[in-house]
Amino acid sequence: MAKRNYIFDTIKQVFLLYGFQQIETPALENLSTLMGKYGEEGDKLLFKILNSGDFLKDAPDELLQGRDSLHLTNKISEKGLRYDLTVPFARFVVQHRADLQMPFKRYQIQPVWRADRPQRGRYREFYQCDADVVGSDSLLNEVELVSMIDDVFARLGIHIVVKLNNRKILSGIAEVIGAPDKIVDITVAIDKMEKIGLDNVNAELREKGLTDEAVATLQPLLTLDGANSEKLDSLRQMLQGSEVGQKGLDEMAYVLDHVDALGLKAQVELDVSLARGLNYYTGTIVEVKARDVEMGSITGGGRYDNLTGVFGMPGLSGVGISFGADRIYDVLNTLNLYPASLIASARVLFINFGEREAAASLAIIRQLRSAGISAELYPDSAKMKKQMSYANDRHFPYVAIVGESELENGTVALKNMATGEQATLTPAELAERLH
Amino acid sequence: MAKRNYIFDTIKQVFLLYGFQQIETPALENLSTLMGKYGEEGDKLLFKILNSGDFLKDAPDELLQGRDSLHLTNKISEKGLRYDLTVPFARFVVQHRADLQMPFKRYQIQPVWRADRPQRGRYREFYQCDADVVGSDSLLNEVELVSMIDDVFARLGIHIVVKLNNRKILSGIAEVIGAPDKIVDITVAIDKMEKIGLDNVNAELREKGLTDEAVATLQPLLTLDGANSEKLDSLRQMLQGSEVGQKGLDEMAYVLDHVDALGLKAQVELDVSLARGLNYYTGTIVEVKARDVEMGSITGGGRYDNLTGVFGMPGLSGVGISFGADRIYDVLNTLNLYPASLIASARVLFINFGEREAAASLAIIRQLRSAGISAELYPDSAKMKKQMSYANDRHFPYVAIVGESELENGTVALKNMATGEQATLTPAELAERLH
C-alpha cells in the first residue's frame, strides 16, 4: 500500500496542479448502462449482481427449462460492477449536465472489475487513474494532457517516450489508398517494421488484400523516419488528396509545436502505427512507453467526439488519458525507483519496560505526535529481544528507550537503527532530532 | 469529494501518527467467507455475484422447477461484495499469519456494500474507516485508540463525548441479578432513564420478566451518577459477588486512569448502558457521540477475543474502532466546520485571449506549477463574460490576465476574486503573490 499510495499520490498531486476535480462513481451501475459498450467479449467479462430476494419469481419457464443461462441473465440480474471509468463518467456527465460548468475537467482514481482469468498483468480488480476534459474542442487540452504526462513521470523518475497520432491522419491514409476497411491491418503492419523488415511487411499487406498500387502508395509511410517535422512533411506530401488527412496533420502540428515550446523532459514522437481504440477516438491518440524497461503502454488516451451520444447527449467533445497504475508499479519495482523514505512504520518505536515506564513513554509520545512525528509504544512489556525484533521487522528508523534510569533523569535514550548510534536526550531534544 | 477527502485525510494522518499500516482487501470475497457472519438478515443483504459463463449448467432440476431462489443462490453464485471491513480483515490475518509481525496494527478505508433499501443515512455503498490492533491483549491498546479518537475529532473541530463500557461489567451485572439472558433488556432500559424516569424503567424491567429482587439489586445501576470514579465505586459495591464483574471494573479503571493522564480534549464517560455488538465484543466497548448535534454514534468499537476463530485461528485477541465517515460528514455539514480553504478549483485561472496570449500563458503556468501552485488556462478563447462566469462558478480565488499590453510588457494582471483588487505583476512576482 505504501508503494501504491506513492503512485496514486504523485498522480493526484499533478491532477490537482492542473485544476482537475475529483469525482467518484458507485461500484454498481445498471447493466443497461454497461452492456453493449465494451463489445461482445466485454459483456461476458462484466461481473453481474444477482437480484435480491426471490429473483426467480418472474423468470420465464422456457428459459429455466432450457437452462438458457445467456438469456436468463438479464431476468435475474439488473446491476453490474464498473468495468472501466469512462462509461460511468459519460453516464455521470449526462446525469449532472445541468450542474456541471463546461469545460469540465474531472479526474477519477478507482478500481474496476473484469471477470477475466487472472494472470500476471491481468487482474480481476485493478485501479484506473483517469483525467478527462469534456466540453471543449480546443487542442490546448491535448497540450495540457501531454504536459501532465511529462510532470507525472518526471516526478516518478521514469524516462518515457510519448507517442502521438491522430485518427484523422489514419483516415486520410485509408482515403488515399482507397481501402478504409484496411486501416487496422496497415497500422499492425507498420508496427512490425522494426521486427520483420520492409519486404515482409509489404508481403503481409498484400496478403491482407491490399492492391499493388495501394502498397506502393504506402511506401513513404513505412519508411517514415527522422524528426517529427520531417515526418509531418512526408505525410503532407502523401496525404495531399485527403481533406481529413490534412486536418489531422494540422492538429498534429499544432500539438507538437505547443508541446515543443514547453520544453518537456519526455521524448515526444509522432508515430503513425499508433491505433489504440480506433473505433472510439476521433482525433489525437496518445500512448506512453517507458524507455528503460520492456513493458506495454503505461498510459494512453485520446480525443473522442461522441462520448455521451449513446446516453442521449450528442456533440460533446472530450479528450482524456488513463494512467496504468499497475504497470507503473511494475516499472518502478523493476527499476527500483521508489524513494528511500517510503517506510510503512512509524518513525520511532518506544520499548515497553513495564507499567511506570510505559505511562511515561505515552506522555512523551503524545508530545511527539502533536509535533507531527509518528510514534508507537510496544503495547506489552515483552522480552527486549521480542520487541527489538518487531522494530527490525517493521523497519523502524529509530527506537526509543525509557528505562529506570531515564525515568529518573527525565530523559530518553534514542537509538538510530541504521547506524546503531545512541544518544541520551530530553523529550524536547528528541522531538527536534526526529524532525 | 473535496469534503470527503478532508475527512479521510484527517483520519488517515492520525492513523499514521499512531503507526497503523494501511491494507486494502478486494471488493469480492468468496461467499463461503461472508455467509453466516452477519446473521440471517446480513446474509440477505449481501450482494452476490452471478457466476460467469453457463451458470445454470449444473443447477439441480428440482431447484429450477421449484423456482427455489433461496437454495439456487449458492449453485449459481460463489462470490459476494464486501459487507464490512472486519470479516475480510480476519480472513486476511489468517491467510497472511506467517508474514505478519504481531502485534499487527492495520487501518483500512474502503467502501462496503449492502443490498438495503436506500434512505437517508443508509446507503447501498458507503465507506468504513477501521483501525485494529491484533495479537496483543494489553489495555494500552485501548488507551491508544481513545487517544486516537480524541486526535481525530480535535482536528475536525467536533466536540465529542467518548462513552466506555466493558462486556465483563455487563456479564457481572447479569451474574449478580441471576439473569444472564436479560442483559440486553437491562441495557435498553438503563438507556431510557433520562427519557422516561426511574419508575417507568422499573416497570419495564418487571415486564421483561425480572424478579422484584433482581430489580431491587439493579437500583444502584439505574441511578448511577457523578464522576467516573464515583460510578466505579458504586459498581465495585454492587458487583462484589462477581469475579468477572470485578475483572471488568479493573480493566475499566486502568483505561480511565491512563486516558485521564493524557489530558484529552474529549469528555470521557463510563456508561453502563452501552451494549453495542454484545455477541461480538468481549472486553472494552467504546462509542463516540457529537456534543453539539443530534446524531447517532459517529465512531465505535471494542475488544474481541476471537475474531479469527471462525477461520481456524483461535485465541487471537484484538481491539479496534471504526470511524463513521458518512455521519461525520453530516455533522461537519450541520455545524459548518469545513476549513475555508477547501476549494475544488485550481488557485488561478488564466483567461484565454487568443493564440499568442494563450501560448505565453502556458509558459507562465508551467512555472507556477513547478512552484507547486495549481493553475489553469481556459482552453478556448471564448467571450470574456463566459470565461469569468466559469471562474465564478468554479470559485477560483484568482484570475490572471495576459492580454495584448501584458504580452508587450512581459507582465500579468492578477485579479483577486474576493476583494476585486487588481495588480500588474512580473511572472516571478506572480508566483510569490500566489504562494
Contacts between the chains, C-beta under 8 A, distances in Angstrom:
chain1	res1	chain2	res2	distance
A	1	B	21	7.4
A	1	B	22	4.2
A	1	B	23	6.2
A	1	B	24	6.3
A	2	B	22	7.5
A	5	B	22	7.2
A	16	B	346	7.6
A	16	B	374	5.6
A	17	B	346	7.5
A	17	B	369	4.7
A	17	B	372	7.5
A	17	B	373	7.7
A	17	B	374	4.7
A	17	B	375	7.4
A	18	B	346	7.2
A	18	B	369	7.3
A	18	B	374	7.1
A	18	B	375	8.0
A	18	B	376	6.8
A	19	B	345	6.4
A	19	B	346	3.3
A	19	B	349	7.8
A	19	B	374	5.9
A	19	B	375	7.0
A	19	B	376	3.5
A	21	B	1	7.4
A	21	B	344	5.0
A	21	B	345	7.5
A	22	B	1	4.2
A	22	B	2	7.5
A	22	B	5	7.1
A	22	B	344	7.8
A	23	B	1	6.2
A	24	B	1	6.3
A	26	B	124	7.6
A	26	B	125	5.2
A	27	B	27	6.5
A	27	B	81	7.6
A	27	B	111	6.7
A	27	B	113	6.9
A	27	B	125	6.1
A	28	B	47	7.6
A	28	B	113	7.4
A	28	B	124	7.1
A	28	B	125	6.9
A	44	B	52	7.2
A	44	B	53	7.8
A	47	B	28	7.6
A	47	B	49	5.4
A	47	B	50	7.9
A	48	B	49	7.0
A	48	B	50	4.4
A	49	B	47	5.4
A	49	B	48	7.0
A	49	B	49	6.3
A	49	B	50	7.0
A	49	B	81	7.8
A	50	B	47	7.9
A	50	B	48	4.4
A	50	B	49	7.1
A	50	B	50	5.1
A	50	B	73	6.9
A	50	B	76	7.3
A	50	B	77	5.4
A	52	B	44	7.3
A	52	B	115	4.6
A	53	B	44	7.8
A	53	B	69	7.3
A	54	B	67	7.9
A	54	B	69	4.6
A	54	B	70	8.0
A	55	B	69	5.2
A	56	B	67	4.3
A	56	B	68	7.4
A	56	B	69	4.5
A	56	B	72	6.7
A	57	B	67	6.9
A	57	B	69	7.3
A	59	B	67	7.1
A	64	B	64	4.8
A	64	B	65	7.5
A	64	B	67	7.4
A	65	B	64	7.5
A	67	B	54	7.9
A	67	B	56	4.3
A	67	B	57	6.9
A	67	B	59	7.1
A	67	B	64	7.4
A	68	B	56	7.4
A	69	B	53	7.3
A	69	B	54	4.6
A	69	B	55	5.2
A	69	B	56	4.4
A	69	B	57	7.2
A	70	B	54	7.9
A	72	B	56	6.7
A	73	B	50	6.9
A	76	B	50	7.3
A	77	B	50	5.4
A	81	B	27	7.6
A	81	B	49	7.8
A	101	B	390	5.6
A	101	B	393	4.5
A	101	B	394	5.8
A	103	B	378	7.9
A	103	B	379	5.8
A	103	B	380	7.6
A	103	B	390	7.9
A	105	B	376	7.7
A	111	B	27	6.7
A	113	B	27	6.9
A	113	B	28	7.4
A	115	B	52	4.6
A	124	B	26	7.6
A	124	B	28	7.0
A	125	B	26	5.2
A	125	B	27	6.0
A	125	B	28	6.9
A	133	B	379	7.0
A	136	B	379	4.4
A	136	B	380	5.5
A	137	B	380	7.9
A	138	B	379	3.8
A	138	B	380	4.8
A	140	B	352	7.8
A	140	B	358	6.2
A	140	B	362	7.5
A	140	B	377	6.5
A	140	B	379	4.7
A	141	B	379	5.1
A	143	B	362	7.0
A	144	B	377	7.3
A	144	B	379	7.6
A	147	B	362	8.0
A	147	B	366	7.0
A	151	B	369	7.1
A	258	B	359	6.7
A	258	B	362	7.1
A	261	B	359	6.5
A	261	B	362	7.5
A	261	B	363	7.1
A	262	B	362	6.7
A	262	B	363	7.3
A	262	B	366	5.9
A	344	B	21	5.0
A	344	B	22	7.8
A	345	B	19	6.3
A	345	B	21	7.5
A	346	B	16	7.6
A	346	B	17	7.5
A	346	B	18	7.2
A	346	B	19	3.3
A	349	B	19	7.7
A	352	B	140	7.8
A	358	B	140	6.2
A	359	B	258	6.7
A	359	B	261	6.5
A	362	B	140	7.5
A	362	B	143	7.0
A	362	B	147	8.0
A	362	B	258	7.1
A	362	B	261	7.5
A	362	B	262	6.7
A	363	B	261	7.1
A	363	B	262	7.3
A	366	B	147	7.0
A	366	B	262	5.8
A	369	B	17	4.6
A	369	B	18	7.4
A	369	B	151	7.1
A	372	B	17	7.5
A	373	B	17	7.7
A	374	B	16	5.6
A	374	B	17	4.7
A	374	B	18	7.1
A	374	B	19	5.9
A	375	B	17	7.4
A	375	B	18	8.0
A	375	B	19	7.0
A	376	B	18	6.8
A	376	B	19	3.5
A	376	B	105	7.7
A	377	B	140	6.5
A	377	B	144	7.3
A	378	B	103	7.9
A	379	B	103	5.9
A	379	B	133	7.0
A	379	B	136	4.5
A	379	B	138	3.8
A	379	B	140	4.7
A	379	B	141	5.1
A	379	B	144	7.6
A	380	B	103	7.6
A	380	B	136	5.5
A	380	B	137	7.9
A	380	B	138	4.8
A	390	B	101	5.6
A	390	B	103	7.9
A	393	B	101	4.5
A	394	B	101	5.8
